[in-house]
Amino acid sequence: MKYGINMLLWTSDVTEEHFGILEDLKRMGYDGVELPVFDMDEARFAAVGKKLAELQLAATAVTICTDTENPISPDASIRAAGLARLKKAIDVCAAAGATHLCGPIHSAIGQFSGAGPTADEWNWGKETLAKAADYAQANKVTLVCEYLNRFECYFLTCAADDARFCREVNHPNLKMMYDTFHANIEEKDLAAAMKGCWDQVVHVHISENDRSTPGEGHVDWDTTFRMLKELKYDGWLMVEAFGLALPAIAAATKIWRRMYTTELELAQNALKFMKSRMAN
């Protein structure tokens, strides 16, 4: 098992000023971090990758798609822009040494049509992501589709749909993640949901119902960790927590109050929680 934490708890743009945090996370016992990829400056991410290599910290990455770079848009030029954005993010991953590019890379976050996904959108998504997966394969990066809850997107909103999408694309470099926050909202039966999608899962986000410290809320952790063991999962357990440090992120995640003492304390407690649950 590999234990990591998403740097969005501190920043949406990891730079040299955050190297001290990386050192702290290494000392705590983390195996790696998840890098936010919004700025596509390869040289800067190469510098971050060099620091991670010095610390012997591995990396994954996370990005989003926008309404002007949407893989499922009816406008072919916008779909092309979505593919170009994903290719740039893959280049950044390669520069930083990140092995996975995760997130809701299937559609524009926070954009709604007023209806569910159409057959055309489904096929446009498959076509765009298949091309992105070819590019990712050439750069030794795995794309990881994250389904979101219905309040954040309308395209992929449950484990079954995410798994079906990835199976239909049928590409070795396009897989999915399981995120405990979204599952807590959308899945009726966590064990059944996990079993039903696990042939496609290569990444797990450990995220509490209030987006703060894992283990302190009401996510069904007993079932989650029982199934992780039963399904013999041995990939990343990546903490995804958010706070008030970044107004733009706070607005996107609807976090309006502080629910922990310090970010480093959250990181320490989250790591202890994950390791203790996997050990017991």
N, C-alpha and C positions, 0 to 999 in steps of 0.2 A: 504494500500500500504506500502511496505517496501523498503527503500532506502539504497543501498550499493555501494561499490566501490571495484574494483579489485586491490589487492595489487601489481600486476605486474607493476603498475605505479612507484613503488619504488624498488621492489625487486622480484626475482624469488624464494626467500628462506626466509620466515618470521621467525625471531629469536627474542631473547630478545632485541637486539639493535633497533628493530622497534616498541617496545612497546609504545614509546613516540608518534609515528605516530598514533597508534591505539587510544591513549588518545585524540589526536587532533581531530581525526575523530568523536569520541564520542561527544566531546564538540561542534563540528559543527552541530550535529544533525543526523548523520548517524545511521541507525539501525543495520548495519552489514557490513562485508567485505567478499571478495572472496579470498580464500587462494590459491596460486600456489602450486601444489603438483607435484614436480619433484623428490625431495629427499624423500625417503619413511621411514624416521626415526620416528616411532610412538611416542617414548618418547618425542622427541622435539615438535611434534605437540600436544601432550597432555599438555605440558607446555604452548604452545600458546593458546590452548583451555581454560586452567585455567585462563589466563589473560583476554581472551575475556569474560568469565563468570563473572569475577570480574567487568568488565566494562559494563556488560549487553549489549554486542554486539553479535549478532548472526553471523553465518558463513555459507557460501557455499564454494565450492572448485572447482578448475579447473585443468585439466591435459591433456596430449596428449598421442598419441601412436607413437611408432618409427618404423623404417623399420625392426628392429629385433624383434619387439613385435607388430605385425600387425594383427588385428582381421580378415582381409580379405585375408591374404596371401594364395597362393596355397599350401604352405608348412605347414602341420599340426602341426609341432613342433613350428613354428613361431606363428601360431594362438594360440597355447597353452601358449606360452610366453606372448602373448597379453592378454589373459585371466588372467594369473598370475599377470601381471602388474596392471590390473584393480582391481583385488582382493586386492593387496597391497595398492592401492590408496583408496579403500573403507575402509580398516583397518585404514588408516591414518585419513580419514574423521571421522570415529567413535571415534578415539582417541581425535580429536580436537573438536568434537561436531558439525561438519559440516553436514548439512541436505541434500545437493545436491552435486553430483560430475558431473561437467559440462565440456564441451569441445568437440573437434572432436574425441570422444572416439570410433568412428566407423572404423577408418582407420589411416594409418600412414600419418602424416602431411608432406606436401612438397614432397611426393613420387608420381610419375606418371608412368603409364604403356604405355602411348602413345595412349590410347583409353579410352572410357567411361567404366563404371562398367559392368562387365559381370554377367550373371545369377548365375554362381558359386560364384562369389565374394559376390553378394547380399545374397545368402543363407548362405555362411560362416559367413558373418557379423551378420545375424540374429541368427545363432546358437551360436556364441561366445557371443553376447550381451545378449541373453536370459539367458545363464549360469551366466554371470556377474550380471544380474538383480536379479536372484535368491539369489546370495550372498549378493547383496546390500539390498534386502528385509530383509534378516536375520539380517542385521546390521542397519536397519532403515535409510537407505540412498536411495535417488532417483537418478538414472542415468539420465543425461540430454544431449542428443545428439545435438551437434551444427553443422549445415551445414556451410560450408565455401564457399567462392567464388572460381571460377574455377582456379584461379591462385595459390591457396593454397592446393587444393586437387581435386580429380576427382570423389570421391564416392558419397557423398551427397553435392550438390551444390545449392539447392533451397528449399524453404519451403515445396513445394508439395512433393518432394522426401523424405525429412526428415520425414514428417508426415506419408507418406505411409509406410516407413520403420518401424516406431514405431507402427503403427496400425497392421502391419503384425506380428511383434514380439508379440504384444498383452500382454504386461506384465505391471502390475500396477506400477512397479518401473523402467520402462524405458519410458521416455517421451522426449520432445524436447524443445529447446529454440528458441526464435526469436532474432536475432542480427541485429541491424539497419545498421551496417557497411556493412555486407555481403548482406543484403536485398537491400541496396542502389545500389549495383553493379548488382545483379542478377535478381531482380524482376521487371517485366514490370508494375505491378499495385500493389502498396503496400496494399491497402485496400482489394483487392481480395486475395492477398497472405496471409494476416493475417486471414481473414475469413476462408480460406480454410484449415488452419493448426491448428486453435485455440483449437480444441478439444484435441490436444496433447501438447499444450504449458504450461509449468509450470515455465518458467524463461525467463527474457528479459534482454539482454545486450543493454545498451544505449551507442552508440559509434558513433562518428562523422565521416564524410567521410575522414578526414585527421588524425583520431585517436587521436586528441587532445581534446579540450574543447567542450563538447556537446552544441549545440546551436549557435556555431560560424562558422559553415560550411554550406553545402548545402543539407544535409539530409532533406527529406520532413517531418519535425517535425509536421506540422499541421495535416497531414493525420495520422501520427504515433500515436499522442496523442488522436486524435479524435477516432481512432479505439480502442485504449486501453480502453477508456471510454465506447464506444459502446459495446465492447465485455466483459465489466465488469471484466477486469483483476484486480486482487488484490494480486499479488505475488511480487516477487523482481523486482525492476528496478535497475540493477547493472551497474554502470558506468565502461566501459572498455576503458581505454586510455593508451597510451604508450609514452615514451619519450626516452631520450638519456642516462638515468642513468645506463642502463644495456646493454653493447655492444652486448651480445648474443641475447637479446630480440630485440634490435634495428635492428640487422641484419635480424632476422626472420620476423619482421614486416615492414622492409624497411623504417625505420624512420631515416633520415639522418640530420634533422635540428630541432632545438628547436622551438616549436610553442606555448609556454605559458611561463609565468614568473617563477612561482614555482609550484611544484606538489600540495602543499596545497592550493594555490590559484585556481588551476584547480579544485580541489575537492570541494572547497567552491562554486565556480561559477556553477559547475555541479549540485550540490545539490539544489541551488537556482533555477536553470533552470528547473529541473524536478518538483520541488514542485510548481513552478509558472504555469507550463504548465498543471499540473493535477488540479490545482485550478481554472483555467480559462476555 
